């Protein structure tokens, strides 16, 4: 199954939004009470929603939005440098 981590990035003062995702092949399915660690963050992130699609063989894990006061373009570039992909 493909596990897809997805996170919403919100820009400085609420200006702009981007989604990024990171995918893994795994036999493990997370639970909503789990926390996710990644090299893009200093601290683990909480899961807010899990959608399992057995037909497409994937599991989408939505994480808490990243809403810190930052430049959105720079934040997207930081995620890309940690193997995340920007959704268009």
N, C-alpha and C positions, 0 to 999 in steps of 0.2 A: 504494500500500500504506500502511496505517496502522502507524506505528511507535509502540509503547506502552512508555514507560519506567516501570518499577515498582520501588519501594523499600520495604523493611520498616523501620519506625521502632520502636525498643525504648525503653521508658521508663526512668526513673531506677531503679537497683538491680534491673533486670530486670522491673519492674512495668509491665504493659500493653504491647500491641503494636498497631500500626496499619499498614496499607498505604496508600500514596499512589501515584498514577500521573499521567503527563503524556503526551498523544498528539500526534502530528504526521502529516500526510500527506507521504509522501516516496517517491522511487524508489530511495533509497539504503538498503542493508541493512548493518548493522554486523557486524564480526567480533569474536569474544570477546577478542582482544588489543587492541582499541580502548579508549580512555578517553572518558568522557562529561563534558562541561562543562555547567553550568546556573547561572543567577543565584541559585539557592537555596544554593549551596555556594561556599566560598572556593577549594577545590581540586577537580580532576577526580575522577571516581569510576570504579572498575573494574566491568566487566561480569562477572557470574558465570554467567549462563545466557542463551541465546537460543532462543526457540521460534518457528518460522515456520509459520503456518497459511495455506496458499495458498487453501484453500476459503473461509475468512473474510476473506482478503486483509489479514492483519495479522501483525505481528512483535512479540512480547513480549520486551523486554530487561530482565532482572532485574539490578539493581545491588547492590553490597555493602550490607548493612544499615547503617543509621545507628544506632549503639549508644552514642553519647556519653551522659554523665551529665546529663540534662536533664528538664524537666517535659514529659511527652508531649503534653499539650494545647497548650502553647506551641509545641512543635516542629511539630505538625500545622498550627497557625495560620500559622506562618512559611512552610511549604510552600504552603499555600493562597494566601498573598500573592504567590507566584511562579508562579501559574497551574497548580499541581498540584491534583488532585482526590482527596479521601479516599474510600477504598473501604469499603463497609459490609458 
